[in-house]
Amino acid sequence: MRSTDKTQEAARVMSICNACRYCEGHCAVFQAMEFRLEFNSDTVDYLSNLCHNCGACYHNCQYAPPHEFALNVPAAMAELRQENYGVYAWPGFMGKLFANNGLWVSILSIVVITLFIAGTAILSGADFFAQHDNGFYGVISHNVLAGTFGAVGLFVLIALTASVTKFWRTMRLPSPLKLDYPRVFQGMKDALTLKYLDGGNGQGCSYPDETPSMARRWYHQMTFWGFMLCFAATSSGTIMHYGLDLPAPYGYLSLPKLFGISGGIGLIVGPIGLLHLKAKADPVPKGKSNKGMDVSFLFLLLMTSITGLGLMLVKETALVGVVLSLHLGVVMTLFLSMPYGKFIHGFYRLVALMVFAVEKNDHKALVGVDVDKNAA
């Protein structure tokens, strides 16, 4: 168990909330809080990843500032989540590096993009500023692209798996083979539908101000499903290339293109909407979390989509080399930052919602046993 200023503040806030329980209808945090006997670091880590930072509890809290208790649940949870990026990350020094300074994402972006542009220009020579019948594969071959991003993707997969495994064990979930899957699927459903972004009243988050709105939920869904469609585009392209012997480039009516264009649009609308809401949002409930990391992640998603769609439009022109290098640099930066910021938090939240679904069902079963005993 660790003890930091952020874990102590989260424990203080939850102790007072547990005595009050006025907000138990807002979201899973306040229901899960009632099932725990103590608020140690593991418990507050769990609760912080259940929090969707909607702000509803803050705007309805009778103990919020200027009350002497100065309760600010969303801020306490947001700051603790930021600490989690470093606590559960693998390798640990990378997590701390990114968690403590969002500027590193900007520096990494500049370095990686510059290296891609310079390296591609040097290796391709005159072909860098030439048109190619096979699009961007005339600048960089398919095998080079697959090898480079395959190696980086493997590192990212290992880092993500190690981080999620550490959080999974901290949450004391059994091995995947021993899970109660009906309960787990309920947690997965709650995560995928963003159930707790409804503010507890079905009207949406108190975000970016006190007025409930579903906008944040919609933009999150656009971003998530846009990302998944882009992943589907890459996956279908891989299957067609290696499994069906249908090498790229593909036509506009092919699965990779249809998935990619749809996902690209989602990754433009969603991040722009979220960035707009973030710029307008009341800063008090959001806490002193590392806004640089959150904004950088959304910006990288946005730029990945813009440069990807742009590459599709210029693939038969002399601009293909420049746009390809820019796109690959952005994508590489996004990949390398995934295990250490907002992206990994999505997995932590999924695990936390699975734990909540299990504990809620266990609590219902226990209450049912007690009722039966009293009746007898």
Contacts in CASP RR format, 6 or more apart in sequence:
PFRMAT RR
TARGET T0000
AUTHOR 0000-0000-0000
METHOD contacts of the structure
MODEL  1
MRSTDKTQEAARVMSICNACRYCEGHCAVFQAMEFRLEFNSDTVDYLSNL
CHNCGACYHNCQYAPPHEFALNVPAAMAELRQENYGVYAWPGFMGKLFAN
NGLWVSILSIVVITLFIAGTAILSGADFFAQHDNGFYGVISHNVLAGTFG
AVGLFVLIALTASVTKFWRTMRLPSPLKLDYPRVFQGMKDALTLKYLDGG
NGQGCSYPDETPSMARRWYHQMTFWGFMLCFAATSSGTIMHYGLDLPAPY
GYLSLPKLFGISGGIGLIVGPIGLLHLKAKADPVPKGKSNKGMDVSFLFL
LLMTSITGLGLMLVKETALVGVVLSLHLGVVMTLFLSMPYGKFIHGFYRL
VALMVFAVEKNDHKALVGVDVDKNAA
1 40 0 8 1.000
1 41 0 8 1.000
1 42 0 8 1.000
2 41 0 8 1.000
2 87 0 8 1.000
3 41 0 8 1.000
4 41 0 8 1.000
4 83 0 8 1.000
6 76 0 8 1.000
6 79 0 8 1.000
6 80 0 8 1.000
6 83 0 8 1.000
7 41 0 8 1.000
7 44 0 8 1.000
7 45 0 8 1.000
7 80 0 8 1.000
7 83 0 8 1.000
9 76 0 8 1.000
9 79 0 8 1.000
9 80 0 8 1.000
10 39 0 8 1.000
10 44 0 8 1.000
10 47 0 8 1.000
10 48 0 8 1.000
10 76 0 8 1.000
10 77 0 8 1.000
10 80 0 8 1.000
11 39 0 8 1.000
11 40 0 8 1.000
11 44 0 8 1.000
13 71 0 8 1.000
13 72 0 8 1.000
13 73 0 8 1.000
13 76 0 8 1.000
14 33 0 8 1.000
14 39 0 8 1.000
14 43 0 8 1.000
14 44 0 8 1.000
14 47 0 8 1.000
15 39 0 8 1.000
16 63 0 8 1.000
16 69 0 8 1.000
16 71 0 8 1.000
17 23 0 8 1.000
17 30 0 8 1.000
17 33 0 8 1.000
17 71 0 8 1.000
17 73 0 8 1.000
18 33 0 8 1.000
18 34 0 8 1.000
18 39 0 8 1.000
20 62 0 8 1.000
20 63 0 8 1.000
21 30 0 8 1.000
21 34 0 8 1.000
22 60 0 8 1.000
22 61 0 8 1.000
22 62 0 8 1.000
23 30 0 8 1.000
23 56 0 8 1.000
23 57 0 8 1.000
23 60 0 8 1.000
23 61 0 8 1.000
23 73 0 8 1.000
24 30 0 8 1.000
24 31 0 8 1.000
24 34 0 8 1.000
25 31 0 8 1.000
25 200 0 8 1.000
26 54 0 8 1.000
26 56 0 8 1.000
26 57 0 8 1.000
26 60 0 8 1.000
26 199 0 8 1.000
26 200 0 8 1.000
27 50 0 8 1.000
27 51 0 8 1.000
27 52 0 8 1.000
27 54 0 8 1.000
27 56 0 8 1.000
27 57 0 8 1.000
27 196 0 8 1.000
27 199 0 8 1.000
27 200 0 8 1.000
28 50 0 8 1.000
28 190 0 8 1.000
28 196 0 8 1.000
28 353 0 8 1.000
28 356 0 8 1.000
29 47 0 8 1.000
29 50 0 8 1.000
29 51 0 8 1.000
29 57 0 8 1.000
29 73 0 8 1.000
29 77 0 8 1.000
30 57 0 8 1.000
31 356 0 8 1.000
31 360 0 8 1.000
32 46 0 8 1.000
32 47 0 8 1.000
32 50 0 8 1.000
32 355 0 8 1.000
32 356 0 8 1.000
32 359 0 8 1.000
32 360 0 8 1.000
33 47 0 8 1.000
35 359 0 8 1.000
35 360 0 8 1.000
35 363 0 8 1.000
36 43 0 8 1.000
36 47 0 8 1.000
39 47 0 8 1.000
42 170 0 8 1.000
42 171 0 8 1.000
42 172 0 8 1.000
44 80 0 8 1.000
45 80 0 8 1.000
45 84 0 8 1.000
45 87 0 8 1.000
45 167 0 8 1.000
45 170 0 8 1.000
46 171 0 8 1.000
46 352 0 8 1.000
46 355 0 8 1.000
47 77 0 8 1.000
47 352 0 8 1.000
48 76 0 8 1.000
48 77 0 8 1.000
48 78 0 8 1.000
48 80 0 8 1.000
48 81 0 8 1.000
48 84 0 8 1.000
49 81 0 8 1.000
49 84 0 8 1.000
49 345 0 8 1.000
49 348 0 8 1.000
49 349 0 8 1.000
49 351 0 8 1.000
49 352 0 8 1.000
50 196 0 8 1.000
50 349 0 8 1.000
50 352 0 8 1.000
50 353 0 8 1.000
50 356 0 8 1.000
51 73 0 8 1.000
51 74 0 8 1.000
51 77 0 8 1.000
51 78 0 8 1.000
51 81 0 8 1.000
52 194 0 8 1.000
52 196 0 8 1.000
52 197 0 8 1.000
52 205 0 8 1.000
52 349 0 8 1.000
53 74 0 8 1.000
53 77 0 8 1.000
53 78 0 8 1.000
53 207 0 8 1.000
53 285 0 8 1.000
53 286 0 8 1.000
54 74 0 8 1.000
54 196 0 8 1.000
54 197 0 8 1.000
54 199 0 8 1.000
54 204 0 8 1.000
54 205 0 8 1.000
54 206 0 8 1.000
54 207 0 8 1.000
54 216 0 8 1.000
55 74 0 8 1.000
55 199 0 8 1.000
55 205 0 8 1.000
55 206 0 8 1.000
55 207 0 8 1.000
55 285 0 8 1.000
56 199 0 8 1.000
56 200 0 8 1.000
56 201 0 8 1.000
56 204 0 8 1.000
56 205 0 8 1.000
56 206 0 8 1.000
56 212 0 8 1.000
57 73 0 8 1.000
57 74 0 8 1.000
58 64 0 8 1.000
58 72 0 8 1.000
58 73 0 8 1.000
58 74 0 8 1.000
58 75 0 8 1.000
58 206 0 8 1.000
58 284 0 8 1.000
58 285 0 8 1.000
59 206 0 8 1.000
59 210 0 8 1.000
59 285 0 8 1.000
61 71 0 8 1.000
61 73 0 8 1.000
63 69 0 8 1.000
63 70 0 8 1.000
63 71 0 8 1.000
64 70 0 8 1.000
64 71 0 8 1.000
64 72 0 8 1.000
65 71 0 8 1.000
65 72 0 8 1.000
65 284 0 8 1.000
72 284 0 8 1.000
72 285 0 8 1.000
72 287 0 8 1.000
74 285 0 8 1.000
74 286 0 8 1.000
74 287 0 8 1.000
75 284 0 8 1.000
75 285 0 8 1.000
75 286 0 8 1.000
75 287 0 8 1.000
75 288 0 8 1.000
78 286 0 8 1.000
78 287 0 8 1.000
78 289 0 8 1.000
79 287 0 8 1.000
79 288 0 8 1.000
79 289 0 8 1.000
81 289 0 8 1.000
81 345 0 8 1.000
81 348 0 8 1.000
82 99 0 8 1.000
82 289 0 8 1.000
82 290 0 8 1.000
82 293 0 8 1.000
83 99 0 8 1.000
84 167 0 8 1.000
84 345 0 8 1.000
84 348 0 8 1.000
85 95 0 8 1.000
85 98 0 8 1.000
85 99 0 8 1.000
85 293 0 8 1.000
85 340 0 8 1.000
85 341 0 8 1.000
85 344 0 8 1.000
85 345 0 8 1.000
86 92 0 8 1.000
86 95 0 8 1.000
86 96 0 8 1.000
86 98 0 8 1.000
86 99 0 8 1.000
86 340 0 8 1.000
88 163 0 8 1.000
88 166 0 8 1.000
88 167 0 8 1.000
88 170 0 8 1.000
88 344 0 8 1.000
88 348 0 8 1.000
89 95 0 8 1.000
89 96 0 8 1.000
89 98 0 8 1.000
89 99 0 8 1.000
89 159 0 8 1.000
89 163 0 8 1.000
89 339 0 8 1.000
89 340 0 8 1.000
89 344 0 8 1.000
90 158 0 8 1.000
90 159 0 8 1.000
90 162 0 8 1.000
90 163 0 8 1.000
90 166 0 8 1.000
90 339 0 8 1.000
91 159 0 8 1.000
94 159 0 8 1.000
94 339 0 8 1.000
94 340 0 8 1.000
95 339 0 8 1.000
95 340 0 8 1.000
97 104 0 8 1.000
97 340 0 8 1.000
98 104 0 8 1.000
98 105 0 8 1.000
98 293 0 8 1.000
98 337 0 8 1.000
98 340 0 8 1.000
98 341 0 8 1.000
99 290 0 8 1.000
99 293 0 8 1.000
99 340 0 8 1.000
99 341 0 8 1.000
100 290 0 8 1.000
101 290 0 8 1.000
102 290 0 8 1.000
102 292 0 8 1.000
102 293 0 8 1.000
102 296 0 8 1.000
103 292 0 8 1.000
105 292 0 8 1.000
105 293 0 8 1.000
105 296 0 8 1.000
105 297 0 8 1.000
105 300 0 8 1.000
105 333 0 8 1.000
105 337 0 8 1.000
106 296 0 8 1.000
108 333 0 8 1.000
108 336 0 8 1.000
108 337 0 8 1.000
109 296 0 8 1.000
109 300 0 8 1.000
109 329 0 8 1.000
109 330 0 8 1.000
109 333 0 8 1.000
112 329 0 8 1.000
112 332 0 8 1.000
112 333 0 8 1.000
112 336 0 8 1.000
113 325 0 8 1.000
113 326 0 8 1.000
113 329 0 8 1.000
113 330 0 8 1.000
113 333 0 8 1.000
115 329 0 8 1.000
116 325 0 8 1.000
116 326 0 8 1.000
116 328 0 8 1.000
116 329 0 8 1.000
116 332 0 8 1.000
117 322 0 8 1.000
117 325 0 8 1.000
117 326 0 8 1.000
119 325 0 8 1.000
120 128 0 8 1.000
120 139 0 8 1.000
120 140 0 8 1.000
120 321 0 8 1.000
120 324 0 8 1.000
120 325 0 8 1.000
120 328 0 8 1.000
121 128 0 8 1.000
121 325 0 8 1.000
123 140 0 8 1.000
124 138 0 8 1.000
124 139 0 8 1.000
124 140 0 8 1.000
124 321 0 8 1.000
127 138 0 8 1.000
127 139 0 8 1.000
128 139 0 8 1.000
128 321 0 8 1.000
128 322 0 8 1.000
129 318 0 8 1.000
129 321 0 8 1.000
129 322 0 8 1.000
130 318 0 8 1.000
131 316 0 8 1.000
131 317 0 8 1.000
131 318 0 8 1.000
131 320 0 8 1.000
132 138 0 8 1.000
132 139 0 8 1.000
132 316 0 8 1.000
132 320 0 8 1.000
134 249 0 8 1.000
135 249 0 8 1.000
135 315 0 8 1.000
135 316 0 8 1.000
135 320 0 8 1.000
136 311 0 8 1.000
136 315 0 8 1.000
136 320 0 8 1.000
136 321 0 8 1.000
136 324 0 8 1.000
137 145 0 8 1.000
137 248 0 8 1.000
137 249 0 8 1.000
139 320 0 8 1.000
139 321 0 8 1.000
139 324 0 8 1.000
140 324 0 8 1.000
140 328 0 8 1.000
142 241 0 8 1.000
142 247 0 8 1.000
142 248 0 8 1.000
145 328 0 8 1.000
149 331 0 8 1.000
149 332 0 8 1.000
149 335 0 8 1.000
152 332 0 8 1.000
152 335 0 8 1.000
152 336 0 8 1.000
153 335 0 8 1.000
156 335 0 8 1.000
156 336 0 8 1.000
156 338 0 8 1.000
156 339 0 8 1.000
159 338 0 8 1.000
159 339 0 8 1.000
160 338 0 8 1.000
160 339 0 8 1.000
160 344 0 8 1.000
160 347 0 8 1.000
163 339 0 8 1.000
163 344 0 8 1.000
163 347 0 8 1.000
164 344 0 8 1.000
164 347 0 8 1.000
164 348 0 8 1.000
164 351 0 8 1.000
167 347 0 8 1.000
167 348 0 8 1.000
167 351 0 8 1.000
168 351 0 8 1.000
171 351 0 8 1.000
171 352 0 8 1.000
171 355 0 8 1.000
173 179 0 8 1.000
173 351 0 8 1.000
173 354 0 8 1.000
173 355 0 8 1.000
173 358 0 8 1.000
180 358 0 8 1.000
180 361 0 8 1.000
183 354 0 8 1.000
183 357 0 8 1.000
183 358 0 8 1.000
183 361 0 8 1.000
184 354 0 8 1.000
184 357 0 8 1.000
184 358 0 8 1.000
186 357 0 8 1.000
187 350 0 8 1.000
187 353 0 8 1.000
187 354 0 8 1.000
187 356 0 8 1.000
187 357 0 8 1.000
188 350 0 8 1.000
188 353 0 8 1.000
188 354 0 8 1.000
189 195 0 8 1.000
190 196 0 8 1.000
190 353 0 8 1.000
190 356 0 8 1.000
190 357 0 8 1.000
191 346 0 8 1.000
191 349 0 8 1.000
191 350 0 8 1.000
191 353 0 8 1.000
192 224 0 8 1.000
194 217 0 8 1.000
194 220 0 8 1.000
194 221 0 8 1.000
197 204 0 8 1.000
197 205 0 8 1.000
197 214 0 8 1.000
197 216 0 8 1.000
197 217 0 8 1.000
197 220 0 8 1.000
198 204 0 8 1.000
198 205 0 8 1.000
198 214 0 8 1.000
198 217 0 8 1.000
199 205 0 8 1.000
199 206 0 8 1.000
199 212 0 8 1.000
201 212 0 8 1.000
202 212 0 8 1.000
203 212 0 8 1.000
203 213 0 8 1.000
203 214 0 8 1.000
204 212 0 8 1.000
204 213 0 8 1.000
204 214 0 8 1.000
204 216 0 8 1.000
204 217 0 8 1.000
205 212 0 8 1.000
205 213 0 8 1.000
205 214 0 8 1.000
205 216 0 8 1.000
205 217 0 8 1.000
206 212 0 8 1.000
206 285 0 8 1.000
207 213 0 8 1.000
207 215 0 8 1.000
207 216 0 8 1.000
207 277 0 8 1.000
207 281 0 8 1.000
208 277 0 8 1.000
208 278 0 8 1.000
208 280 0 8 1.000
208 281 0 8 1.000
208 282 0 8 1.000
209 280 0 8 1.000
209 281 0 8 1.000
209 282 0 8 1.000
210 282 0 8 1.000
215 273 0 8 1.000
215 277 0 8 1.000
216 274 0 8 1.000
216 277 0 8 1.000
219 269 0 8 1.000
219 270 0 8 1.000
219 271 0 8 1.000
219 273 0 8 1.000
219 274 0 8 1.000
219 277 0 8 1.000
220 270 0 8 1.000
220 274 0 8 1.000
222 266 0 8 1.000
222 267 0 8 1.000
222 269 0 8 1.000
222 270 0 8 1.000
223 266 0 8 1.000
223 267 0 8 1.000
223 270 0 8 1.000
223 271 0 8 1.000
223 274 0 8 1.000
223 298 0 8 1.000
223 301 0 8 1.000
225 263 0 8 1.000
225 266 0 8 1.000
226 262 0 8 1.000
226 263 0 8 1.000
226 264 0 8 1.000
226 265 0 8 1.000
226 266 0 8 1.000
226 267 0 8 1.000
227 263 0 8 1.000
227 267 0 8 1.000
227 301 0 8 1.000
228 263 0 8 1.000
229 259 0 8 1.000
229 260 0 8 1.000
229 262 0 8 1.000
229 263 0 8 1.000
229 264 0 8 1.000
229 266 0 8 1.000
230 259 0 8 1.000
230 260 0 8 1.000
230 263 0 8 1.000
230 264 0 8 1.000
230 267 0 8 1.000
230 304 0 8 1.000
230 305 0 8 1.000
232 255 0 8 1.000
232 259 0 8 1.000
232 260 0 8 1.000
233 255 0 8 1.000
233 256 0 8 1.000
233 257 0 8 1.000
233 258 0 8 1.000
233 259 0 8 1.000
233 260 0 8 1.000
233 263 0 8 1.000
234 256 0 8 1.000
236 255 0 8 1.000
236 256 0 8 1.000
236 259 0 8 1.000
237 248 0 8 1.000
237 250 0 8 1.000
237 255 0 8 1.000
237 256 0 8 1.000
240 246 0 8 1.000
240 248 0 8 1.000
240 250 0 8 1.000
240 254 0 8 1.000
240 255 0 8 1.000
240 256 0 8 1.000
241 247 0 8 1.000
241 248 0 8 1.000
248 256 0 8 1.000
249 315 0 8 1.000
250 256 0 8 1.000
250 257 0 8 1.000
251 257 0 8 1.000
252 258 0 8 1.000
252 261 0 8 1.000
257 312 0 8 1.000
261 309 0 8 1.000
261 312 0 8 1.000
263 305 0 8 1.000
264 305 0 8 1.000
264 308 0 8 1.000
264 309 0 8 1.000
265 305 0 8 1.000
266 305 0 8 1.000
267 301 0 8 1.000
267 302 0 8 1.000
267 304 0 8 1.000
267 305 0 8 1.000
268 302 0 8 1.000
268 305 0 8 1.000
268 306 0 8 1.000
268 309 0 8 1.000
271 298 0 8 1.000
271 299 0 8 1.000
271 301 0 8 1.000
271 302 0 8 1.000
271 305 0 8 1.000
272 302 0 8 1.000
274 298 0 8 1.000
275 295 0 8 1.000
275 298 0 8 1.000
275 299 0 8 1.000
275 302 0 8 1.000
278 291 0 8 1.000
278 294 0 8 1.000
278 295 0 8 1.000
278 298 0 8 1.000
293 337 0 8 1.000
293 340 0 8 1.000
293 341 0 8 1.000
293 342 0 8 1.000
294 342 0 8 1.000
296 337 0 8 1.000
297 334 0 8 1.000
297 337 0 8 1.000
297 341 0 8 1.000
297 342 0 8 1.000
297 343 0 8 1.000
298 342 0 8 1.000
300 330 0 8 1.000
300 333 0 8 1.000
300 334 0 8 1.000
300 337 0 8 1.000
301 334 0 8 1.000
303 330 0 8 1.000
304 327 0 8 1.000
304 330 0 8 1.000
304 331 0 8 1.000
304 334 0 8 1.000
307 323 0 8 1.000
307 326 0 8 1.000
307 327 0 8 1.000
307 330 0 8 1.000
308 323 0 8 1.000
308 327 0 8 1.000
310 323 0 8 1.000
310 327 0 8 1.000
311 320 0 8 1.000
311 323 0 8 1.000
311 324 0 8 1.000
311 327 0 8 1.000
314 320 0 8 1.000
314 323 0 8 1.000
337 343 0 8 1.000
338 344 0 8 1.000
END
